[in-house]
Amino acid sequence: MNQPFSFSIEQLVPGIISCVISVLLVVSKKWHGKHSLDTTDGVQKFHVAPTPRIGGVALFVGLIAAWWLASASTAQLLGQMLLASLPAFAAGLTEDLTKKVGVRDRLIATMLSAVAAWWLTGYSLTRVDVWGVDVVMAYLPVGVAFTAFAVAGVANATNIIDGFNGLASGTVMICFIALGLIAWQVGDLQLVQLCVLLVVVTSGFFIVNFPFGKIFMGDGGAYLLGFLLAWVAIMLPMRNPQVSVWAPLVVCGYPVIETVFSMGRRYWNKTHAGQPDSAHLHSLIKVNVVNCLVSHLSQPIRNSLVAPLCWLYAIIPATIAVVLYGHTVILMTGWVLICVVYWILYLYVAVVNK
């Protein structure tokens, strides 16, 4: 049953703080740029000037402010999540500054964060709403191990779609909004407030990142937000049995499908699963759609047009999950459909101008 939810101006403060820190990181880049700038070299690089890639710092500071200002119960939960996120965030931020932390090490760090979150909050996946499998998932070591795997997957998926201005942060906000709406429908106001705070903090960074790309969230920000997104997605059905486990999976459909498809594509092409390439859906949209339709616009503006097109796809599974959050079979069917839609869209974008 829907319950009243109050929102105060004070809740905007963490977003303002993350925005201010983002701006300060931009204007001070001459002092830290030697370590923090993202160069224009690389197959996945589309920006035209070296840009700070330590937006994760602004996000983390904003989240600390959110923890400080939240109500007691929400602050306790957010504090536990932030403490657990430290390995994932630290590994990502170290990669941003040193370029020496591989994908495997970042995934291991994120799994450690997931185990820490289970230890601190007591939540882990104990069911996947599939007959027979749930019997195995009820065994605690299996549930915790699967939880760690799932969290690392979503965090890495968030990093993979972080290719254009506003793409990852906008997609994450769509996912948090969808999870918050489901939580509101089942009366879990603590998760509602948590999702609101996470959206507010992310939006503060988003303002500086989109559309002109003055700062990037980097691996630190991507793994931080990806971890938090995954943990909210786990807690929602575990705290509310009427919510199917498939609902948060469908909410996160775009980044998860992009990651699974990319791994399959690289396996098919006999390349390493962690090897960067420019064949992601967002990359092809930039090259084969945006560049052709609006070639007269500047490169930074063209870069910013990719995200809204991808958001349109991300909204589809998020909406399905919000409306049908308790219907496992329908959500499973929806998952198949959004995979098919992605496949058709990818094929079309890949050949549209060939």
C-alpha positions as CSV (number, residue, x, y, z in Angstrom):
1,M,0.0,0.0,0.0
2,N,1.3,3.5,-0.9
3,Q,2.4,5.5,2.1
4,P,3.1,9.2,2.5
5,F,6.7,10.3,1.8
6,S,8.0,13.7,2.9
7,F,10.8,15.5,1.0
8,S,12.6,18.5,2.5
9,I,14.9,21.1,0.9
10,E,17.6,19.9,3.3
11,Q,17.8,16.6,1.3
12,L,19.1,18.6,-1.6
13,V,22.2,19.6,0.3
14,P,24.2,16.4,-0.5
15,G,23.6,17.0,-4.2
16,I,24.8,20.6,-3.9
17,I,27.9,19.4,-2.1
18,S,28.7,16.8,-4.7
19,C,28.2,19.4,-7.4
20,V,30.5,21.9,-5.6
21,I,33.2,19.3,-5.1
22,S,32.9,18.4,-8.8
23,V,33.4,22.0,-9.8
24,L,36.4,22.4,-7.5
25,L,38.0,19.3,-9.0
26,V,37.6,20.8,-12.4
27,V,39.0,24.3,-11.6
28,S,41.9,22.8,-9.6
29,K,43.0,20.2,-12.3
30,K,46.3,22.0,-12.9
31,W,47.4,20.9,-9.5
32,H,46.3,17.3,-9.7
33,G,46.0,16.7,-13.4
34,K,49.2,14.9,-13.6
35,H,47.5,12.0,-11.9
36,S,43.8,12.5,-12.5
37,L,43.4,13.5,-16.1
38,D,41.9,11.1,-18.6
39,T,43.8,11.4,-21.8
40,T,42.3,11.2,-25.3
41,D,44.3,8.1,-26.2
42,G,42.5,4.8,-26.5
43,V,39.9,2.9,-28.5
44,Q,37.1,3.9,-26.1
45,K,38.1,7.6,-26.0
46,F,35.8,10.1,-27.7
47,H,36.5,13.3,-25.6
48,V,38.6,15.9,-27.2
49,A,40.6,17.3,-24.2
50,P,42.2,15.7,-21.1
51,T,39.5,15.6,-18.4
52,P,39.6,14.9,-14.7
53,R,38.3,11.3,-14.1
54,I,38.1,11.5,-10.3
55,G,34.4,12.5,-10.0
56,G,34.0,9.5,-7.7
57,V,35.6,11.7,-5.0
58,A,32.8,14.2,-5.3
59,L,30.2,11.4,-5.2
60,F,31.7,9.9,-2.1
61,V,31.9,13.3,-0.3
62,G,28.2,13.9,-1.3
63,L,27.3,10.5,0.1
64,I,29.0,11.3,3.4
65,A,26.9,14.4,3.6
66,A,23.8,12.4,2.8
67,W,24.7,10.0,5.6
68,W,25.1,12.9,8.0
69,L,21.8,14.5,7.1
70,A,19.6,11.4,6.8
71,S,17.2,10.2,9.4
72,A,18.6,7.9,12.0
73,S,17.5,4.6,10.5
74,T,18.4,5.5,6.9
75,A,21.7,7.0,8.1
76,Q,22.6,3.7,9.8
77,L,21.9,1.7,6.6
78,L,23.7,4.2,4.3
79,G,26.6,4.3,6.7
80,Q,26.9,0.5,6.6
81,M,26.8,0.6,2.8
82,L,29.4,3.3,2.6
83,L,31.7,1.5,4.9
84,A,31.3,-1.7,2.8
85,S,31.9,0.2,-0.4
86,L,35.4,1.2,0.6
87,P,37.3,-1.7,-1.1
88,A,35.4,-1.2,-4.4
89,F,35.8,2.6,-4.3
90,A,39.4,2.5,-3.3
91,A,40.3,0.0,-6.1
92,G,38.5,2.1,-8.7
93,L,40.0,5.4,-7.5
94,T,43.5,3.9,-7.4
95,E,43.0,2.8,-11.1
96,D,42.0,6.4,-11.9
97,L,45.2,7.8,-10.4
98,T,47.7,5.1,-11.3
99,K,46.2,3.2,-14.3
100,K,47.7,0.0,-12.7
101,V,44.7,-1.8,-11.2
102,G,43.3,-4.4,-13.5
103,V,39.7,-5.5,-14.1
104,R,40.2,-8.7,-12.1
105,D,41.5,-6.8,-9.0
106,R,38.7,-4.3,-9.2
107,L,36.2,-7.2,-9.4
108,I,37.8,-8.9,-6.4
109,A,37.6,-5.7,-4.4
110,T,34.0,-5.3,-5.3
111,M,33.3,-8.8,-4.1
112,L,35.0,-8.0,-0.9
113,S,32.7,-5.0,-0.6
114,A,29.7,-7.3,-1.1
115,V,30.8,-9.7,1.6
116,A,31.4,-6.7,3.9
117,A,27.9,-5.4,3.1
118,W,26.4,-8.8,4.0
119,W,28.3,-8.9,7.2
120,L,27.2,-5.3,8.2
121,T,23.6,-5.3,7.0
122,G,22.7,-9.0,7.2
123,Y,21.2,-9.1,3.7
124,S,22.2,-11.5,0.9
125,L,20.3,-13.2,-1.9
126,T,18.5,-16.2,-0.5
127,R,16.2,-16.8,-3.5
128,V,16.1,-16.1,-7.2
129,D,12.4,-17.2,-7.5
130,V,13.3,-20.2,-9.6
131,W,12.1,-23.6,-8.4
132,G,14.9,-25.9,-7.2
133,V,17.5,-23.2,-7.3
134,D,16.1,-21.5,-4.2
135,V,16.8,-24.6,-2.2
136,V,20.5,-24.2,-2.9
137,M,20.4,-20.4,-2.4
138,A,19.0,-20.9,1.1
139,Y,22.4,-22.4,2.1
140,L,24.2,-19.3,3.5
141,P,27.7,-19.8,1.8
142,V,26.1,-20.2,-1.6
143,G,23.8,-17.2,-1.1
144,V,26.7,-15.0,0.0
145,A,28.9,-16.2,-2.9
146,F,26.2,-15.6,-5.4
147,T,25.5,-12.2,-3.9
148,A,29.2,-11.2,-4.2
149,F,29.2,-12.4,-7.9
150,A,26.0,-10.4,-8.7
151,V,27.2,-7.2,-7.0
152,A,30.6,-7.4,-8.8
153,G,28.7,-7.9,-12.1
154,V,26.4,-4.9,-11.7
155,A,29.4,-2.7,-10.6
156,N,31.4,-3.7,-13.6
157,A,28.4,-3.2,-15.8
158,T,28.1,0.4,-14.5
159,N,31.7,0.9,-15.4
160,I,31.3,-0.5,-18.9
161,I,28.5,1.9,-19.8
162,D,30.5,4.9,-18.6
163,G,31.5,5.9,-22.1
164,F,29.8,9.3,-22.7
165,N,28.8,12.4,-20.8
166,G,25.9,11.5,-18.5
167,L,25.4,8.0,-19.8
168,A,26.3,6.0,-16.6
169,S,25.2,8.6,-14.1
170,G,21.9,9.1,-15.9
171,T,21.3,5.4,-16.2
172,V,22.0,4.8,-12.5
173,M,19.6,7.6,-11.6
174,I,16.9,5.9,-13.7
175,C,17.5,2.7,-11.9
176,F,17.5,4.3,-8.4
177,I,14.2,6.0,-9.3
178,A,12.7,2.8,-10.4
179,L,13.8,0.9,-7.3
180,G,12.5,3.8,-5.2
181,L,9.1,3.6,-6.8
182,I,8.9,-0.1,-6.2
183,A,9.9,0.4,-2.6
184,W,7.3,3.1,-2.2
185,Q,4.6,0.8,-3.6
186,V,5.4,-1.8,-1.0
187,G,5.7,0.7,1.8
188,D,9.5,0.4,2.4
189,L,10.0,4.1,3.1
190,Q,13.5,3.6,4.4
191,L,14.6,2.4,1.0
192,V,12.6,5.2,-0.6
193,Q,14.6,7.8,1.3
194,L,17.8,6.0,0.5
195,C,17.1,6.0,-3.2
196,V,16.1,9.7,-3.1
197,L,19.4,10.5,-1.4
198,L,21.4,8.5,-3.9
199,V,19.6,10.2,-6.8
200,V,20.3,13.6,-5.3
201,V,24.0,13.0,-4.8
202,T,24.4,11.5,-8.3
203,S,22.6,14.5,-9.8
204,G,25.1,16.9,-8.3
205,F,27.9,15.2,-10.2
206,F,25.6,14.8,-13.3
207,I,25.2,18.6,-13.6
208,V,29.0,19.0,-14.1
209,N,29.4,15.9,-16.2
210,F,26.4,16.5,-18.6
211,P,26.3,17.8,-21.3
212,F,29.8,19.3,-21.6
213,G,31.8,16.6,-19.8
214,K,33.9,18.8,-17.6
215,I,34.6,15.9,-15.2
216,F,34.2,12.1,-15.5
217,M,33.2,9.8,-12.6
218,G,36.1,7.4,-13.4
219,D,36.4,3.8,-12.2
220,G,36.1,5.0,-8.6
221,G,32.7,6.6,-9.2
222,A,31.5,3.9,-11.5
223,Y,32.3,1.1,-9.0
224,L,31.0,3.1,-6.1
225,L,27.6,3.8,-7.8
226,G,27.5,0.3,-9.3
227,F,28.0,-1.2,-5.8
228,L,25.4,0.9,-4.2
229,L,22.9,0.2,-7.0
230,A,23.5,-3.5,-6.7
231,W,23.1,-3.5,-2.9
232,V,19.8,-1.6,-3.1
233,A,18.7,-4.0,-5.8
234,I,19.5,-6.9,-3.4
235,M,17.9,-5.4,-0.3
236,L,14.6,-4.5,-2.0
237,P,13.3,-8.1,-2.6
238,M,15.1,-9.5,0.5
239,R,13.3,-6.9,2.7
240,N,10.0,-7.2,0.8
241,P,9.0,-10.8,-0.1
242,Q,6.2,-9.5,-2.4
243,V,8.9,-8.1,-4.7
244,S,10.3,-10.6,-7.2
245,V,14.0,-10.9,-7.4
246,W,13.6,-10.5,-11.1
247,A,12.3,-6.9,-10.7
248,P,15.6,-5.3,-9.7
249,L,17.4,-7.4,-12.4
250,V,15.0,-6.0,-15.0
251,V,15.5,-2.5,-13.6
252,C,19.2,-2.9,-14.2
253,G,18.6,-4.5,-17.6
254,Y,20.5,-2.0,-19.8
255,P,23.9,-2.1,-18.1
256,V,23.6,-5.9,-17.3
257,I,22.6,-6.8,-20.9
258,E,25.4,-4.6,-22.3
259,T,27.9,-6.4,-20.2
260,V,26.7,-9.9,-20.9
261,F,26.5,-9.1,-24.6
262,S,30.0,-7.5,-24.6
263,M,31.5,-10.6,-23.0
264,G,29.8,-12.9,-25.5
265,R,31.0,-10.7,-28.4
266,R,34.6,-10.7,-27.2
267,Y,34.5,-14.4,-26.7
268,W,33.1,-14.9,-30.2
269,N,35.9,-12.6,-31.6
270,K,38.5,-14.5,-29.5
271,T,39.5,-11.4,-27.5
272,H,39.9,-11.1,-23.7
273,A,36.7,-10.4,-21.9
274,G,38.2,-7.4,-20.1
275,Q,39.8,-6.0,-23.3
276,P,38.4,-2.5,-24.1
277,D,36.9,-2.0,-27.5
278,S,34.7,0.5,-29.4
279,A,31.9,-1.9,-30.3
280,H,29.6,-1.2,-27.4
281,L,26.1,-0.1,-28.3
282,H,26.8,3.5,-27.1
283,S,30.0,3.6,-29.2
284,L,28.1,2.5,-32.3
285,I,25.3,5.0,-31.7
286,K,27.9,7.8,-31.5
287,V,29.7,6.7,-34.7
288,N,26.9,5.4,-36.9
289,V,23.9,7.5,-35.7
290,V,24.9,10.8,-34.0
291,N,27.9,11.5,-36.2
292,C,25.9,11.0,-39.3
293,L,22.7,12.9,-38.3
294,V,24.3,15.9,-36.7
295,S,27.8,16.0,-38.1
296,H,27.7,19.8,-38.2
297,L,27.7,20.0,-34.4
298,S,30.9,20.1,-32.3
299,Q,32.4,16.9,-31.0
300,P,31.5,17.6,-27.3
301,I,27.9,18.2,-28.2
302,R,27.7,15.1,-30.3
303,N,29.2,13.1,-27.4
304,S,26.4,14.4,-25.1
305,L,23.7,13.3,-27.5
306,V,24.5,9.6,-27.1
307,A,23.3,9.3,-23.5
308,P,19.7,10.5,-24.1
309,L,19.3,7.8,-26.8
310,C,20.6,5.1,-24.4
311,W,18.4,6.4,-21.6
312,L,15.3,5.8,-23.8
313,Y,16.3,2.1,-23.8
314,A,17.1,2.0,-20.1
315,I,13.6,3.4,-19.3
316,I,11.9,0.5,-20.9
317,P,13.0,-2.3,-18.5
318,A,12.8,0.1,-15.6
319,T,9.2,0.8,-16.3
320,I,8.3,-2.9,-16.8
321,A,9.7,-3.6,-13.4
322,V,7.9,-0.8,-11.6
323,V,4.6,-1.9,-13.0
324,L,5.0,-5.6,-12.6
325,Y,7.4,-5.9,-9.7
326,G,5.6,-8.9,-8.1
327,H,5.0,-11.0,-11.2
328,T,8.0,-13.3,-11.6
329,V,6.9,-15.1,-14.8
330,I,6.0,-11.9,-16.6
331,L,9.3,-10.3,-15.5
332,M,11.2,-13.3,-16.8
333,T,9.3,-12.9,-20.1
334,G,10.1,-9.2,-20.1
335,W,13.8,-10.0,-19.5
336,V,13.8,-12.1,-22.7
337,L,12.0,-9.4,-24.6
338,I,14.4,-6.6,-23.6
339,C,17.3,-8.9,-24.6
340,V,15.7,-9.3,-28.0
341,V,15.1,-5.6,-28.3
342,Y,18.8,-4.9,-27.4
343,W,19.9,-7.5,-30.0
344,I,17.8,-6.0,-32.8
345,L,18.8,-2.4,-31.8
346,Y,22.5,-3.4,-31.8
347,L,22.3,-5.1,-35.2
348,Y,20.5,-2.1,-36.7
349,V,22.9,0.5,-35.3
350,A,25.9,-1.6,-36.3
351,V,24.8,-1.7,-40.0
352,V,22.7,1.5,-40.3
353,N,25.3,3.4,-42.3
354,K,27.1,0.6,-43.9
